[in-house]
Amino acid sequence: MSGLVMPEADAGVLARRAEIVAALRAIVPGEGVIDTEIEMRPYESDGLTAYKQLPLVVVLPSTTGQVSKILAYCHANGIRVVPRGAGTSLSGGALPLEDAVLLGMGKFNRILDIDFDNRTVTAQPGVTNLGITNAVIHNGFYYAPDPSSQIACSIGGNVAENSGGVHCLKYGLTTNNVMGVEMVLITGEVIRIGGKHLDSGGLDLLGLIVGSEGLLGVVTEVTVRILKKPETARAVLVGFPSSEAAGECVARVIGAGIIPGGMEMMDRMMIHAAEAFLGAGYPLDVEALLIVELDGPEAEVNHLIERVAGIAKELGCLTLRASTSEEERLAFWAGRKAAFPAIGRISPDYYCMDGTIPRKALPEVLRRMEEMSAKYGLRCGNVFHAGDGNLHPLICYDANKPGELEKAEAFGADILLLCVEVGGVLTGEHGVGVEKRDLMPSMFDETDLAQQQRLKCAFDPDSLLNPGKMFPQLHRCAELGRMHVSGGKLPFPDIPRF
């Protein structure tokens, strides 16, 4: 697995495989347990396909009660568990372990409640991101976070990774739009945190769970905030002679107090790839392309489009086109959302990165990434959420050529270290997983990492949930000083338990 070090397999668990499979079949009868090599192959990897590992066994529960019994059994028998949603994670968050049960949540695919009065939807974690919007769009509502994989990614996975999307600049990431969860702890205990109400007092446990990457518990129900569809939404397509000019436009728009619904940037390589793939009508004679969407009352949107256009013209834009219909606006975005599959037409393999930088550092970071591209001899296309500085460089390589995967990984690591160097962070929305795990010390010192692990220990004292992810070195909870109280109960008495 390209030098990736994972926790050493438990020989005792491997020897008890037949016993474990039988116990799981007793909990989830029928076709809910998959234990043959050929049938487990689809689960050997997630969206970070450079790493592959067959799990010990795959179990597909369909009720919270089954999840509770599975985790209680694994806890009692010292068996590791890797939760998995739709498997679209790009950081290896759902990478299996040889001695771990892979807990697939795909059967949790129902919307449980739609409450337009309180503007909430309660869904099971296997419901797709776009599925939530499709369930409420008939009444003029939608769910704001919209990752490029929204047609496939699950809301449970969005909670695990704190996913964003093209509209997160104005409307926030998953953490800003989740109001409550039902979660099963490793002991099998079912807890509820939050609900349809606004934030409650006390510890922000919901904020802790969103983005916890499956290390604290298994989410079985999610309550999200839905928004009324804006009266008007229009997108402006602006082409620039350089990435520096496009980056300066981003800074000036935000500096003028304008907060677009979305603001995306693509470089020349990505513009040509997306246009060849989808034919969205992108200009091909520019070095950088901005998509700026304004939404709200029609008069306000029209006024803001004029202001954005004025800023772009001051910076010497080469093309400027505002959408005049909903179909045209969607076409602008379709090209951007198809950027990742578009790369598949021009490269056998690609490595999608995720880091975040201050907006002012954009020109420097783009320049230095060009230098890295020359150094490693690998092409790199750039597409990113320009408004909040979330970069998604796509490094092109050929896994069939010896050494190219290793070069792509080294190139990606240098990009992430650069993000931290200029005052940014290792991830914006893809999570840490295994991809960025060993880079965590570049951003956090030993004290920081130890405190983060103490939080995990409060929920999972034996480190059975998704081990090998996020932390470069996993300490024993006894070494760190446990935050949980005797009896294995969490020190949070206000959490409703069932």
Buried (B, 14 or more C-beta within 10 A) or exposed (E): EEEBEBBEBBEEBEEBEEEBBEBBBEBBEEEBBBBEEEEBEEBBBBBBEBBEBBBBBBBBBBEBBBBBBBBBBBBEBEBBBBBBBBBBBBBBBBBBBBBBBBBBBBBBBEBBEBEEEBBBBBBBBBBBBBBBBEBBBEEEBBBBBBBBBBEBBBBBBBBBBBBBBBBBBBBBBBBBBBBBBBBBBBBBBBBBBBBBEEEBEEEBBBBBBBBBBBBBBBBBBBBBBBBEBBEBBBBBBBBBBBBBBBBBBBBBBBEEEBBBBBBBBBBBBBBBBBBEBBEBEBBEEBBBBBBBBBBBEEEBBEEBBEBBBEBBEEBEBBBBBBBEEEEBBBBBBBBBBBBBEBBEEBBEBBBBBBBBBBBBBBBBBBEBBBEBBEEBEBBBBBBBBBBBBBBBBBBBBEBEEEEBBEBBBBBBBBBBBBBBBBEBBBBBBBBBBBBBBBBBEBBBEEEEBBEBBBBBBBBBBBBBBBBBBBBBEBBEBEEBEBBBEEEEBBEBEEBEEE
